[in-house]
Amino acid sequence: MSTDDIWAHKDTAGGDLAAQDVAGYEVEAADGSIGKIDKRSAHPTRRYIIVDTGFWIFGKKRIIPAGVITRIDHDDHKVHVSMTKDEIKDAPDYNEPETPREDHYDDYSSYYGRFGQTRHRFG
């Protein structure tokens, strides 16, 4: 996946973050839970969730672009991502309440672009 489309879902069948209320959903990395969704983006072209990692990485939050989401399970209130816990831990920090500047998006795109998936499942 290129860094340009890391912010978009490939399959929008019921899984577009713009149309889903996923606040409070658990986020599952490839190797376990990383926290809960604090909120989702309202940006018109950059879809992402903001994850509150709690005490796992000292109360830090992470932006997770839609392009690394592999599945949204509305029945279990979980969002699955293609990354490991360590990969998420090593991601750039998100400092609330700051809205990311354009150069921040470039940093996130560079980091997350290598983890994007081309196939998504929503259910």
Protein Blocks (a to p, Z undefined) as FASTA:
>chain_A
ZZklmmpcfblghpafklpcfehiacddfkbcfbdcfbdcfbfklccddddekjmngoia
cdddfklpfbdcfknopacdfbdfklmmmpccdddfbdcdfklmmmmmmmmmmmpcfbdc
dZZ
